[in-house]
């Protein structure tokens, strides 16, 4: 009987020690991280920032939501981890004069109206975005 009590006491002690010293899981607002794609072609040859400006003269242009611009790829990937979207998320590199930027683009929409609706849905989730034209030179990724 004494051995059983000592074993239970030892197991309890080990459990308390593990609970105190093991790292705790950080509670997250989202259970899954956002799935995103980094456009590897744009890392080699950045798109022109002017290709993403509204209004587009191309009637067949596709639209997207731009969620921030960042100087470093790591900053963009960190931001992507903070929100979710049902639409595809892409990180691309674009340049304007001598500066290069990383953009988070959410979705591809066939009309500006669809993009505005999706923008409102993101805004309801606390994510601000800007309607932009999908870069015409970008692949269909």
KABEL-V643811 format. One record per residue. N is the residue number from 1. OMEGA is omega in radians with two decimals (999 if undefined). Layout:
n->N omega->OMEGA
n->N omega->OMEGA
This chain:
n->1 omega->3.13
n->2 omega->3.12
n->3 omega->3.13
n->4 omega->3.12
n->5 omega->3.13
n->6 omega->3.12
n->7 omega->3.11
n->8 omega->3.11
n->9 omega->3.12
n->10 omega->3.12
n->11 omega->3.11
n->12 omega->3.13
n->13 omega->3.11
n->14 omega->3.11
n->15 omega->3.12
n->16 omega->3.13
n->17 omega->3.12
n->18 omega->3.14
n->19 omega->-3.12
n->20 omega->-2.99
n->21 omega->3.09
n->22 omega->3.13
n->23 omega->3.14
n->24 omega->3.08
n->25 omega->-3.14
n->26 omega->3.12
n->27 omega->-3.11
n->28 omega->3.10
n->29 omega->-3.12
n->30 omega->3.14
n->31 omega->3.14
n->32 omega->3.04
n->33 omega->-3.13
n->34 omega->3.02
n->35 omega->-3.11
n->36 omega->3.12
n->37 omega->3.01
n->38 omega->-3.12
n->39 omega->-3.06
n->40 omega->3.11
n->41 omega->-3.12
n->42 omega->3.07
n->43 omega->3.13
n->44 omega->3.13
n->45 omega->-3.10
n->46 omega->3.06
n->47 omega->3.08
n->48 omega->3.14
n->49 omega->-3.14
n->50 omega->3.12
n->51 omega->-3.06
n->52 omega->-3.05
n->53 omega->3.00
n->54 omega->-0.19
n->55 omega->3.12
n->56 omega->3.10
n->57 omega->-3.14
n->58 omega->-3.11
n->59 omega->-3.13
n->60 omega->-3.11
n->61 omega->3.02
n->62 omega->-3.09
n->63 omega->-3.14
n->64 omega->3.04
n->65 omega->3.13
n->66 omega->-3.13
n->67 omega->3.07
n->68 omega->2.99
n->69 omega->-2.98
n->70 omega->3.13
n->71 omega->-3.08
n->72 omega->3.14
n->73 omega->-3.13
n->74 omega->3.11
n->75 omega->3.14
n->76 omega->-3.14
n->77 omega->3.07
n->78 omega->3.14
n->79 omega->-3.14
n->80 omega->-3.11
n->81 omega->-3.07
n->82 omega->-3.13
n->83 omega->3.11
n->84 omega->3.08
n->85 omega->3.05
n->86 omega->-3.14
n->87 omega->3.10
n->88 omega->3.13
n->89 omega->-3.14
n->90 omega->2.97
n->91 omega->3.13
n->92 omega->3.07
n->93 omega->3.12
n->94 omega->3.14
n->95 omega->3.09
n->96 omega->-3.02
n->97 omega->-3.11
n->98 omega->-3.09
n->99 omega->3.10
n->100 omega->-3.07
n->101 omega->3.02
n->102 omega->-3.12
n->103 omega->2.96
n->104 omega->3.12
n->105 omega->-3.12
n->106 omega->3.05
n->107 omega->2.98
n->108 omega->-3.03
n->109 omega->-3.08
n->110 omega->3.11
n->111 omega->3.11
n->112 omega->3.12
n->113 omega->3.10
n->114 omega->3.14
n->115 omega->3.12
n->116 omega->3.09
n->117 omega->3.12
n->118 omega->3.10
n->119 omega->3.12
n->120 omega->3.11
n->121 omega->3.09
n->122 omega->-3.14
n->123 omega->3.08
n->124 omega->3.10
n->125 omega->3.12
n->126 omega->-3.13
n->127 omega->3.12
n->128 omega->-3.12
n->129 omega->3.13
n->130 omega->3.07
n->131 omega->-3.09
n->132 omega->3.06
n->133 omega->3.05
n->134 omega->-3.10
n->135 omega->-3.07
n->136 omega->-3.11
n->137 omega->-3.12
n->138 omega->3.12
n->139 omega->-3.10
n->140 omega->3.12
n->141 omega->999
